[in-house]
Amino acid sequence: MAREAENIRRNIGYMSQKFSLYDDLTVEENIRFFSGIYGVPAKLRAERRDFVLKMAGLEERRGAMTRLLSGGWKQRLALGCAILHDPPILFLDEPTSGVDPIARRGFWDLIYELSAAGRTIFVTTHYMEEAEYCIGWR
């Protein structure tokens, strides 16, 4: 791992249970920041930003301060930031923790879409009904 750290980082997306977002930045500024962290090539950044905004349903909130977003919107943004570099493998740590039931269902719909697009997704959860959502993913 020490010798291949950069290669590994390019192939893995990680969303922590505790938001890794910056509350004093807007939605779009967080996306821009994480694009740089993940090394998204400059020529692809606008395309990846637009993909994340659309995927997360945040197009109308792109200029909103992150601290003003509800837990569900923050989760969507955090997921978007984790996939900016289009990794084939995702690790989601308690992805719906603290999210209301309606937002939780929507979040799982996003996870299913990402899985259907060919990503391998590892999920940790203490919600047993959510663990069952993972059975049968192909």
N, C-alpha and C positions, 0 to 999 in steps of 0.2 A: 504494500500500500504506500509506503513512503516514497518509493521510486516512481509510482504511477499515479500520484495524487491528482495531478491535473487531468489526466485521462479519466480517472474515476469521477471527478467532480463534473466533467462534461456529460457523463452518462447517468447521473443520479440527481433526482430532485428530492428535496426534503422540506416538509412542512411540519414545524414543531407544534406541540399543543399550546404552548405559550406563544402568542403572536411575536413574530420576529420583525414586524413592520415598525416603521418610524411614525409615531403619532403626530409629530410636528411637520410632516411632509404631506402633500396632497396624494391622492391616489396615483396620479400620473407621475409624480416625483418619486414615489416608492418604486413604481415600475421601472423608471429610468435608472434609479440607483441599483436595483437588483439586476438589470440588464448588464450593467458594468461589472458587478460582482461575478456574474456567471459568464462573462466574456462573450456576450452576444455580439457578433460582428456589427459594426456601425451601420452597414448597408441593410441589415435585417431588423434593426431595432424598431423602426416605425411599424413594420409589418407584424412583428411579435407583440408590440404594445397594443396594436389594434385587435389582434387575435385575443389577447388576454382580456381586454376591456369588453369585447363582445362575449367571450366565453363566460365571463363572470357576471355579465349583465350590468357592468359599471360604466357604460358609455356616458350616461347622463350624470354620473358622479365623478368623472375624471378630475375635476378641479376641487372636489371636496377634501377638506382636511381629514386625514385618516382617523384622528381621535373622535370625530363626530359620527363615524359609521357605526351601525349596530354590529353586534357580534357576528351575525350571519354574513353581512357584507365584508367584514374584516376577514372572515374565513375564506370567502371567495377570492378576495384580493391576495391573501397569503398563498392560496393554491395557485393562483395565476402567476405570482412571483416565483413559485417553485418550479413552474413549467416553462418559464420564459425561454430557456435555452433548449427546449424540446427534448428533454431526456427520455430515454426509453424505460427507465426504472424510476418509480416514485415511492417514497416512504412517507406515509401520512400518520403522524402521531396524534391520536385522539382528535381526528379532524372535525368532529361535531360537538366537542365539549363546550358547554355553555351556550349552545345555539338552540333557539326555540324549535318546536317540532316541525313547523312548516318550513323554516329555513333548513332544518336538518334533512328533510326529504329532498329538497331542491339540491342540496349539496351532494347527496348520494346520486342524484341524476347526473350531476357533473362527473362524478367518479366513474359511473357506468359508461358515459360517453368517452372518457379518456381510456378506459379499459378496452372498449370496442374499437378504438383507434389503434390498438396494438401495444399499449404501454403495460408493463408489469407493475402492479401496484400492491404494496405491502401496507396493511392498515393495522394499527393497534387501537383497541377500543375496550372499554369496560362495559359497554352496552351489548348484551348478548344478542338482542334482536338485530343489531347492526353487524355483529360478527356473522350472523346467518346470511346477510346480504352478500357476503364474499363467496359463499358456497356456489360452485357451478360457474364461476367466471371462466371464460375461455379466452 
